[in-house]
Amino acid sequence: MLIPLLNSENKERVLIFLFARQEGYATEMARFFDTDLYGIQNQLDRLEAGGIVVSKRMGRTRVYTLNPRYAFIDELKGLLERALSFYPQDLRDDLLMNRRRPIMRAKPR
């Protein structure tokens, strides 16, 4: 939907994923969209360099979120919300269902 504007399908995927789930990591996004991990990582790096997304380390994983200090964050969220409304219902439901398992306290290694 936003590919002509963003010039990249993976960039649209990253932004829609982060908008719908509030946070995520590269492997999770690549698995969700069944796409190449390198393309997702490349777009995350570009978006982070542009100040649109920010990341933090959680253990060995780098978790990304939309940057709340980005100058056009409200406009970007409005655009992403509108674009998400045009996605197929089943994909929209999968995106909005953010089910994560809790970590076991005494997890064997």
Secondary structure, DSSP 8 states (H G I E B T S, - for coil): --HHHHS-HHHHHHHHHHHHHS-B-HHHHHHHHT--HHHHHHHHHHHHHTTSEEEEEETTEEEEEE-TT-TTHHHHHHHHHHHHHTS-HHHHHHHH--------TT---
